[in-house]
Amino acid sequence: MSSKKILLPQPIEKEAMEILQGTGYEIVLAPDPKPETVLPLMKEANGIILRTGIRMTRELMAASQDLRVISRTGAGVDNVDVPVATELGILVTCVPGANARTVAEHAVTLILTLMKQIFPLDREVRRDNFGIRYRYLPQDVGGKTLGLVGLGKIGSELARICHQAFEMKVLAYDPYLPAEIRKGYEGWVRFCDLETVFREADVISIHIPLTHETKNLISRRELGWMKPGAYLVNTSRGGVIDEEALVEALKERKIGGAGLDVMAQEPPSKDSPLKEMDNVILTPHVAGLTREMVVRLAVEAAKSAVAVLSRRKPAEGIVNPEVLTHPRWKDYFSDK
């Protein structure tokens, strides 16, 4: 039996566990994902399969004697200090695009729920106010303008659904999208600057990672550009929106409302003003957490970890390829 050890700070689905068990590697499951619990388990870990319950910091990673790979069960890696991992010669992998359709479906649900005013109507019917129907609160989705901040795998899937199903016009802001990829959207997606997206869209959906550049990218200025009745949807990361500015805009009814699957603090504080607002829909960071998707993400993350520890380069999902120039990776992979 191999002496390699794979550390799980949190449990993963049985389908993924079966993959690990078939390797002969030792599987170490932490009692809980607290840093102080995981730290002593890091010493002998060769691979880690990482969910969202803990952040891989310098202290944790440096505690390992021979950590080769941190494999994320998702596309985001904001709970890994990637520069430090690279410095230490640790490969970081993720599952790119695996949850694109699932997250796009959740974003569509938030958009429809907001524009059709489902929650306010539901509340009024329960209060025996059936006459609410004559206030004409819902609005047509067809023909409206969808604004996208980020046109990666999730954003493009949402664009396709909304354009094809509802004939929505699509505006997109994505300064990092290569010109050759933009050509594929000619005729149905209009690329423009951030101000144009916020001024012209009836609903804006955010699909960008949280980085130093994107933190609080959406603040008072951007929210001030929005139409008074426009909606803001975020299924990416809470930190890309200045939450204080958003609360202010919602309180003062400067925008129509918001659908948030992610927040700056998760879970939100008990006294978060967002909880008290009737023009906000909150879901607990579940856009990509359908049963089917959780299994798929865990399985793919397990496969990546096993591949690396078996000296095979993962087919996709390497976050920091530059780490492979580190001396410890010289002649490591057998399938070059």
Secondary structure, DSSP 8 states (H G I E B T S, - for coil): ----EEEESS---HHHHHHHHTTT-EEEE-SS--HHHHGGGSTT-SEEEE-SSS-B-HHHHHT-SS--EEEESSS--TTB-HHHHHHTT-EEE--TTTTHHHHHHHHHHHHHHHHTTHHHHHHHHHTT-GGGGGG------TT-EEEEE--SHHHHHHHHHHHHHH--EEEEE-TTS-HHHHGGGTTTEEE--HHHHHHH-SEEEE-----TTTTT-B-HHHHHHS-TT-EEEE-S-GGGB-HHHHHHHHHTTSSSEEEES--SSSS--TT-GGGG-TTEEE--S-TT--HHHHHHHHHHHHHHHHHHHTT---SS-BS-GGGGGSGGGTT--S--
